[in-house]
Amino acid sequence: MGAADPRRDAAGLWEITSPSRPGLLPGVDMAGFRARTADPVDLSVVPYPAVTVAFDLGGGPLAVEDGGGRHEGGVVVGLAPSGVHGRGRGIECLQLRLSPPVAHAVLDGAAELGGAVVPLGDVWGREAERLQERLRAAGSWRERFEIADAALARRYEAGRTVDPEVAFVRGRLVAHRGGVRVERLAAEVGWSRQRLWSRFRSQIGLTPKRAAQLVRFDDAAHRLAAGLAAGRVAAETGYADQSHLHQDVRAFAGVTPTAVAGAAWLAVDTIAWAAPAYLAKA
């Protein structure tokens, strides 16, 4: 008898529902999760190039913990978080993944989050509690998606968009999977390297270099999770060698490439986030 596959077991733990059609905004992904077990669940978050909004819709509290403390209810997780865990029983939640330009428009102070976890009300305001109540009362995932989609669209319309140059550079970083020099992108938009660095950091929340590293890490992590050998992944994703891949994985995820390959967090990605809009190249 072969060994059990922990990633398959992790994927089987969840009932996952995704919207049947695109939402009102580009750069936004949604998925509903309901645990198929009443046993405690403990998930370690693997960073990815999007800001996360999670609405707790279950009976028992979903706690999201990082080095700064424990948060229950609706939470927002910034880019490149470290040591973040989601824990709870009977979990039911709606997760939104927002591209950084969208997060800048709909969340107050999104670029200042860094990798922190904060209560939703801190960046959404008083409307956060009312929105959470509406989502809990909704009769279906379809209705929940429509409520969240409309709320995001309203906030985006009233929010501040990123500079076109920043949006362009971020799109190029995604298109090249992080493998493009910042100086080249600055020249393409007609800015100095210093100006691009400053504006990008103030609106996206990471420097262009760090954002490129996160995009490349995300690509590598999913290749590892697909079963590819670390040496091959390093070569295909632009790392100088396998040791550099190991360093990046350690820096972002705090574990080895082997541990990332078996991460329960990534086990559901082909179901919930098969073609992520937050990685749209435009």
N, C-alpha and C positions, 0 to 999 in steps of 0.2 A: 504494500500500500504506500502511495506517495505521501510526502509531507503536505500538511494543510497550507493553503495559500492565505496568509494573513490579510492581504489586500482584498481578495475575493470575499473573505469573511467580513471585512469592514464595509465593503460596498453593499453586501447583503443585509447589513444592519439597518439600512435606511430605505424608507419609502420616499422617493424623490419626484417632485413635480416641477416642470418648467413651463413657461408660457408657450402657447401654441403659435404665436406670431410676434414679430418685433414690437417693442414698445415705442413710445413717442420720442424718446431721446436716443441718439447714437451713443455708444460708449457705456451702456448700462446693461447688466445681466441680472437676472433674478432666478431664484430657485427656492422651492419650499421643501423642507426636510421634516420627516416624522420618524422617530426611532421606532423600530419594530420590536424593541425589548424594553422591559421595565427596569432592567438592571442599570447600574450606574454606567455612564459613558464618560470617557476622558480622552479628548482629542487634542493633540499638539498641532498648532497652526504652522504650516509651511508658508513662508512669505511669497507673495506674488505681486505683480505690478498694478494693483488696484486698491482703492480704499473700500473697506467693508462696512456695511451697515447691517446689523442683525436685530431683528424683532423677535422677542421671546413670546411665543403664542401658546406654550404648553401649560400643563397643570402645575408641574413642579418647577422651581426656578432654574433657568439656565444661567450659570455663573461663568463669566469670562474673566480670567485672571492673567495678570502680567506682573512684572516687578513692582508696579505702582499700586497694586491692590486688587480687590475683587469687585466686580461690577455685575449687577443683575438687571434684568429688563432689557430695554433697547440699548445697544452699544454701537460705537464706531471704533474701528481698528484702522490706524493709519498705515502708511506704506512702510514696508520692511520692519514689521514688529519682531521682537525677540522674546522668546520664552513665554509665548501666549498659549493658554490652554482654555478649552471650553469644556465645562463639566456639568453634569446634571442627570436626572432621571426623567423618563417620559418626555424626552425633548421633542418639541415641535417649534420650528422657527422659520421665518422668512429671511433669507440672506440676499442682500443686494451687493453687487460688485460694481463700483463706479470707476471709470477711467479718471485719472487725476484732473484733467480739464473739467470734467463734469463735477467732480467733488469740489473743485474750487468755486464753482458757481452755486451749488446747492447747499453746501455746508459752511457755516460761518467759521473761519479760521482753519480750514482743512489743511492748508499748507504748513501750519504750525504744529500739527499733530506729531510729526515724526513717525515713530513706530509705536506711539502710545495707544492705550485703550481708554476711551472716555465715555461717560453716559451720553446717550443720544441727545438729551436735552441741552447739553453744553454747546452743541454745534447746530441744533435744529430749533432750539427755542421752545416756547410754551406749547407750540403745535405738536410737539413730539408725543406727549401723553395722549392727546386726542387721537392722533393717528394710530398709535398703538391700540387704543380701545376699539377703533373702527376695524382694524385688521383682525383683532380677536373675535369681534362680533360677526365678521363676514361668514357667509355660508359655504364658501368654496374657495379653493386656491385661485381659480380664475378671477373671482371677485377681489381677492386680496391683491393679485397682480395689478388689476385695474386701478384699485385705490392707491397703491404705491406709485404706479406709473403716473397717475394724474398729479399726485403730490410732488413728485420729482419735477414734472414739467412746469408746475406753477413756480416752484422755487428757482428753477433754472431761468425762467423768463424774467424773474425779478432779481436774479443774481448778477455777479460780475463775471464776464467771460475772460479767459486768459488772452494774452496778446497773441495775434495771429502768428508771430514769429515763434513764440513758445509752443503753440500748438503744432506748428510745422516741424520744429525740431523734435518734439516728443514723438510725432508720427514717424519721422525718419529713424529714430532710435528703435522703435518697434519694428519697422519694416526691415531693418538690418539686424534685428535680434541683438541689439546692443553693440554690433561690430562696426562702428563708424566713429571717426575722430571728431571730437567736439570742435576743434579749430576749423575743420572743414564745414561743419554745420553753421558755425558763426559767420563764416565767409558767405555761405549761401544766403543767409538772411540779411547780410550787410551790417552786422553788429560786431563789436569787439568781443573777444573771448570773455572779458571781464563783465561786460554788460549782459551777455547771454547768461553767464553763470549767475549773476545777481537776480535777473528777472525770472529765470527758470526756477531758481531756488525759492523765491518769494511766492510763486504761484503754484508750483507743482509740489514742493515740500522736500525735494531732494536736489542735489546738484545734477547737472547733466551727466557727469561721469558716474555718479552713484545710480542714477536712474538707468543708465545703460547696463551697468553691472547687474541690476535687479532683473532687467528684461532677459539678459543672457542666462542668469541663474535660473529663472523660471523655465526657460527653454531646456536647459540641462536637466533640471529636476524632473520634468515630464518625460524626457528621454530615459532617464534612469528608472523612473516608475514603469516605463513601458518594457523594461527588461534588458535594455542595452548595457553593454559593459562600460565601465567608467572610462577606460582608455579611448574607446570609440566615441563616447559622448564628448570627452575633452576635445578630440580632434574635430568633431562635427560642429561644435559650438564656439570654436575660436579661441580656446584656451591654449596657452603655450605648451602645456603638458598636463599630465594627470594630477601632479602635485598642486598646480594652480587651481584646477577644478576642486580639489579637496579643500584648499584654503577658502575658496569662495563659498562652498557649501557650508563649511564650518562657520564662516562669518555671518551668513544669512540665516541658516537653520539651526546652528549650534550642535549639529550631529555630523556623522560621516555620510559619504555618498551611499553606502550600503543601507544605512538607516533611512535616508530619504527615499531610496528605491522601494522600501517596504512601508512607507508612511501611510497610515490610514487616511490622513487628510487628503491625499492625492488619489485615493482609490475610487472616489466618486466623480472625479473630474470629467471622465469621458461620458458620464451620464448627465451631470448637472451643467457642465461648462464645456460642451463639446467644441463649440466655435465661439470663444469668448469675444463679446463686443468690446470689452475693455482693452483688448489688444488690436482693435481696428487700426489699420495703417493710415487711414485718412483722418 
